[in-house]
Amino acid sequence: MSQSTPQANGNDAAVETVTLTIDGREVTVPKGTTVLKAAESVGTEVPHYCFHEGLSSPAMCRLCLVEVEGAPKLQPSCVTQAQDGQVVRTQGDQALRQRRGVLEFYLVNHPLDCPICDQSGECHLQDYVHEEGRDHGRSREPKRVFGRDDFGGDVLFYGDRCVMCTRCVRFMNEVEQDPRLTVVERGNRSVIDTFFEEGLDGTHWSGNVVDICPVGALVSKDFLYKQRAWDLDHTPSICPSCSQGCNISLHTRDNLVQRLKPRKNLDVNGHWMCDHGRHRYEFMNRPDRLTEPLTGRGTARTPSSASRGWRAALTDVVDRARSLAEGGRGGRVMAVMSPNASNEDIGALVEVVDALGGGDVVYRMARADDEIVLKGYPSLARRRDLAANGHGAELLGATRVGDDDATGGLEAVADHDGIVIVLGDELDDQGEDFGRAAALYLYLGAHPSEAATHADAVLPTTTFAEQEGTFTNIQGRVQRFRQGLRAPGSARPAWLILGAVAAELSGRETAPTSAEEAFDALAGRTNALAGLTWDGLGSRGALVNETVPLAGD
Amino acid sequence: MAYPYTSDHEVRVLSEHFGDPSARTLEGARRNGRYETLKKAFEMGPDAVIDVVKDSGLRGRGGAGFPTGLKWSFMPKDDGKPHYLLCNADESEPGTFKDRELIRWDPHQLIEGCLIGAYAIRAQHVYIYCRGEFFEASAVLGRAVEEAYEAGLIGKDIMGSGVDIDVTVHIGAGAYICGEETGLMNSLEGRRGQPRVKPPFPAAVGAFGQPTTINNVETLSAVPHIVKNGADWYRQWGTEKSPGTKLFCVSGHVNRPGNYELPLGFPLRTLIDEVCGGIRDGNALKAVIPGGSSVPIMNAEEVARCDLDYEGVVACGSMLGCASVIVMDETTDIVKQVRRMAYFYAHESCGQCTPCREGTTWVTRILQRIEDGRGTEEDLDTLVEVTDQMTGTTICVLSDSVAAPVQSSITKFRDEYLALIRRGERVGAA
């Protein structure tokens, strides 16, 4: 099976190029580029269904046919290679007529059930017919009916909406390499089906078939009838569920994450994401939140305590910390952080620890027994480390403790009599005695925790979905994620809170006011991130100085 | 021993031993001179074999009429890869039954042709892809291949020549589209029988990803005769561009249907009236499909002036195809006939290309509605436009095969459609 997954961008200066004319515009592309991709490079989308960048090209939907001067027939642009001097017309009468004809064929048996179709609003059949289709269909014949089928996993199949592009079949064959789908029967009776009752149950990547289905034939059970596509906001983000760092979009509405979708990044995840990550988003919508900063030992036990606001809380924290440090009663600082904290959050935490005379920063991280590798894209896997930023934490000087269930390992912290700081780790396995002996116990988190009972300050933070920042993935790629949700109450990003504390403690006049400033300052003082800039991260991320080789790269 | 019907007009080269069961055995075949030419070919060398076939002007008998020698010359030389010769014995075009007879009566003629062809294109393996429904023919062929293996005519060091060629008979599973050359390759490899996008062409990337040539049974059966007797001998029949003899499968409303081997360029009307004994019951001729059901229908006027060679039939508005002449007399209901053919293609469409998958069924349903007396004149325009959208827009030509009979019948027999539409009245037989 020929698989056309370009792993790296063609930055090589020695690449041979060809120059052709597409719709009157001269286009220069690397040799071997298809006409479809060449057209795309100058912003011309040639409509297509069966072609998908991450899959083989069967050239069977016949929608992407274009006029090529000298060719006796229309040519499928998805498999026709661009050649020097070629003259291509994507908008010629013949090509337009062909597309209008093919689109009419698609509608002969399509149920046109757009009002109740989940794909509606992001459907390529709607889009193409709207752009170039006939204003009425000529078919008067009864429609063929297949009905609905449960394919297993999270996937439902609406056979009547299918355009038979076979992307889903090819994904399972070529990319997941677990051939669970096939075309049965032939001709107009062709339909996608599973083998017996097994279906897609037990697969790890089959959610992707819903993404690549250009119409509403394959839909997610989880998302079924949940939202209209056009009501969703899309926020570029990074999947927090393992250390791969898959690029994703948070699809949100009503300040809730409604679903996750993979976002293309050929350096990390191609077009794909795993089902494990895809379906772990409910935690971003947790309603039990810390919303106001509270200070004074035991405030967490009386949530009705009136907050005196951030200024008072931070002044209080800084004063107490400074007096402890200056009086030599702080000892070494013990900090526990979440491996889903951003680089900027961790950087600010380390800065605070250093300003207080130094100490240990530890984190706990769940670790799966095995990687789940996507066979057709082997640099992508559901990694063993089930958190986004363990690598970033290590690079910034944190140490992993505890077991593979992210429990234990905190004995020294729990009973520490100096300064204790908790950032994000919810300490679910710790009791209310945690930090009882601490001279000063700062708890920064998004959610209430029994282990915060003895905190001297409970400072509400945003979740990663509510802030901007960066994660460093397993390979050492630093990638940006953006804010998709509004934070509740007075919750603030940890880098902002801790950055202000660090500035105050070290007598600096300014603290970072944006994630960008926080990152650039962090990169400026951290060897591992030397040379990186926020702007330089771009849409594909940037590698730290020492990277970890991945299989398949 | 008269093979069902014969005619004095015939030139029986390939069909010489039709009707003689002894020709099926190796012993009988050897008595008929089979495998003598193979030895000669080995002495000539592969390039000389290609040259004589080129000079003979032999054209592919599967329907497309592509020059066989030229096709062979596309095969790469000294590329170090395995080469394959595929023999297309998936004869499935409605109206065609010549390959079946060639296999049934003279399997060793075909095997010898396969071996010579394989030698010419430097193939080490021949696959004969035999239509699944050819129960008798495939059994005969299987026995013949076994006999030839036992006699050292296939396999290692054939007749001491140092040439190794294996022959495998592969039985299809019953899909028309597996007769399309690249669909056949997919089927042979165990994949879905779906035609492949070209390029790459089979001579570069064919069966199992290797350089491959695919030839029809009749083409390969003609090869030993050409190599034995020379190009000029073969050119004594036929026309400049369409030399040689051809098996014509005549079916339909004639008194003596059957296979007739005639020189190319033979007049169609003479074929019907003299060779086949005329139209049944003295009826008048209405239409002829000259090349299998996928070519345009000819009306009586076109039939009257048509000579049966590749160019002659095109000049009369159709194509020679595989020379499967379906004769229809005045009692024929053209709409029903066309609907029945469209149904066949709708049933046999592999379903990958949208215009074919959706179009063949749509067209069939419109035709059915017209046949049932529920059509409109607009339907005729729709049929023409829809079949236009199905022509030249797909990976293979199955889609075009529906367009040809539909469009030609609407042009040439529009009155019959209109009669059904206007009065719900069917012309001809009920």
Interface residues (C-beta under 8 A of the other chain):
Chain A: P58 A59 M60 C61 R62 L63 L65 K73 L74 P76 V79 R97 Q98 G101 V102 E104 F105 Y106 V108 N109 R138 S139 R140 E141 R144 V163 M164 T166 V183 E185 R186 G187 N188 R189 S190
Chain B: A175 I177 R192 V197 A346 H347 E348 S349 C350 G351 Q352 C353 T354 P355 C356 R357 E358 G359 T360 T361 W362 R365 I366 R369 T382 V386 D388 Q389 G392 T393 T394 I395
